[in-house]
């Protein structure tokens, strides 16, 4: 049996990744990286409380695409798996259908996605930053201050092991 790999250039983002970039003032970095291939669900859109105008503008300009996922598909998943919220469930439904990566930092979502689709379907805030460095969208020397701003302004939480892996990959970039 072969392993299915998701599309590298399209991401369906959960609210936590969006919030990290929106609340820290680095949303444009996410927009530049995905250049019109950043997707969200209507459920995720409803979860974004702050910076509505910035997200609305990106949606209006076609830089972020919003998809409606039937509530019955989302509700079933959210009820069936502990700590799996409606936003993550809606992203999972669309990612599975379209073969897209899921942008999430949520621990329960990552466990579920890894089990159901494979680890290649997960794309975290750290992955976004690494890809942006590799593509020259942001300088390596600027990344630490971006992470600091995300911690302070967006309440970005991550595990020590995730940070060590990120740091190691950043040094290689």
N, C-alpha and C positions, 0 to 999 in steps of 0.2 A: 504494500500500500504506500502510495506517495504522499508526502506532506504538502498540503495546499498552502501557498503563501499569499498573503493579502497584497493588494495594490499598495505600492510604496508612495504614490503621489496623492492619495486621497485619504483623509482622516475624518471620522465621525467622532466629534468631541463631546465628552461628558462635561458637566458644568464645572467640575473642579479645575480642569486644565484651563478652560476659558477664564474662570475667575482669577486664577494665578496671573494671567497675562493682562486681563482687564484692570483688576484692582491695583496692580503694581505699575500700571502706565506703560506696559510693553506689548499691548495688543497688536500694534502695527507689525511687530516682529513676527507674530504668528500669521498675520495676514500675508506678509511678504513671503514667508516660507511656503505657504500652501497656494498662493496666487489663484484664488477662486475655487480651490478644491478642498476647502474647509466646510464641513457639513455638520449640522446639528439637527436634533429632533425638536418638535414642538414642545415636548415635555421638558427637555433641557432648556429651551428658550424661556419657558415659564419659571425655571429655577433661578435665572439670573435677575437679581434684584437691583444691584448697583450698575452704573455705566450702561443703562438701557439705551441711551441715545447713541453711544459709540457702537454698540452691537447692532442697533437698528439701522444705523447708517451703513455699516458693512453689509448687512442683509439687503438693504435697498440698492446698493451699488453692485450686488452680485458677488461680493467677496466672500460671503458666507451664505450657504444654501440651507434652507429649513425644510425638513421632511415631516409629514404627519405619519405617525405610527399608530395603528389602531389600538385603542386603550385595552381591549381584551387580550391582546398579545403581551402588552406591558404588564398588566395587572396579574396575569397568570405567573409570569416569571418573578415578579416582585414578591408575590405571596409564597411561591414555591421554594425560594432560596433565602435563607436568613441573611440579613444585612444587604440585600440586593435591592436598591431603590429604583423607583420608576425611571429616573433619568438614565441610569446605567442600563436598565433593562431595555429601554427604547433604543439605546445605542447598539446593544447586543443584537436586537432583532434586525436592525438595518445592516449592521456589519456582516452578519451571517448571510443575509439575503444578497448583499452586493459584493462581498469579498473585500471590505474595507477594513483598515486598522481602526482601533478604538483608542481615542485619546482619553486616558484616565489615570489618576493617581490613587484611586480608591482601592484599598487593600482587598476587600471582599470581592469587588468587581474583577480585579486582576486574577484572583484565585479561580473564580468562575470562568472567566474568558480563557485562561490558560488551560483549564480542564476541558472545556467544550470546543474551543477553536484552535488552541495552540498559542505558545508564547509569542509567536511572530505577529499576532494580532494586537498586541498591547503596545501603545506608544505613549510614554509618560511626558511630563513637563521636562524632565532631564533629557529625554530623547529629542524633544523639540529643540532645546538649547544646543545639544551636541550637533544636530543636523544643521542648525543655523550657523554655528561656528564653521563646520566643514564646508558650507556653501558660501562663506564670506559675508553673511548677512549681519553677523555680530562678531566682534573681536574676542578672542579667547580671554584677554585681559579684562573685558567688561562683564563676563559671565558671573563672577562672584558677586558683584554689586547687584546684578539683576536678581540672583537668588536671594540675597539679603533683603532686597525690596519686596520680593514675593513673600518672604517670611514675615516681614513687618506689616505690609499693607494688605496682603491677601491671606494671611494665616496659612501659608504653605507648609505642610507637614510632610516629612519623609523619614524613612528608616535609615539608621546608621549604615547598614550594608548597601542600601541604594545609593547613598551619598558617596561611599567609598568607591563603588563601581563607577559612578558618574565622574568623580575626581580623576580616577585612573584613565578613563576614556578621554576626558578633557585634555589631560597631559599628552596623550598620544595624538591628539588632533593638530 
